[in-house]
């Protein structure tokens, strides 16, 4: 745990980069680490890092979808079911979809890309993405903090085993999901 104590400041750039590419797991874990006072993690700074990474990443994916979307979809036809569902949702109510896609498992990463292809105006997406990323980042940073506090209250130092098990389960599920996608017929 000395490594976490001495290098806890690295959680901010790691969170920023991770959320630019992926999702909430790192934010929850970093928030839980922040609940342990000795690691000197500022949860608001953690939320700001998560917001920045998520907002910038989703802006980039939106512009990629807007500019290069259809040719990429043809090339990556295996993601068709998820993109079809995302297209239906964005066409039904783009505002609600933009504000909520981060919380919908399975389509979070492709949604900004689909929104760009769907032609949602740039300014509208920018403003809604800003709001949604802020809500998302604070929800998961503080959620992780409160989960860590509750675990500390009930199981003390054993929470690190619990969090390690959680990370292991997430990794195993990701590997299983990846293998299942490879076996699905095109």
PyMOL commands that set and color helices and strands:
alter all, ss='L'
color gray80, all
select helices_A, chain A and resi 2-7+10-21+25-34+37-39+43-75+77-92+94-103+108-118+122-183
alter helices_A, ss='H'
color red, helices_A
deselect
rebuild
show_as cartoon
